[in-house]
Amino acid sequence: MIRTAECVTPKHPDKMCDRIADAILTEAIKQDPNARTAIEVCAGHGIVTVIGEMTTKAIIDALGLRDIDYEKTAEWGHFGIGMPWDA
């Protein structure tokens, strides 16, 4: 049997996508412990796309989550220019 694992640096876009998805899940569970989410985040060429579905009573402030992750991504130099909300 051959085992493999993905390993990327902390500043890799995949890590940023994971942070955004985790932030959405964390906020949903904080408001509704029975929340169910299936969130995917895709990033590239200056665009971040969040897709998926949620079954929850939580109200997610997408703009608030954006600000948290945007601060980190600006520090990293990824996606700092050309984000839809920068227009």
Buried (B, 14 or more C-beta within 10 A) or exposed (E): EEEEEEEEEEEBBEBBBEBBBEBBBEBBBEEBEEBEBEBEBEBEEEEBEBEEEBEBEBEBEEEEBBEEBBEBBEEBEBBEEEBEEEE
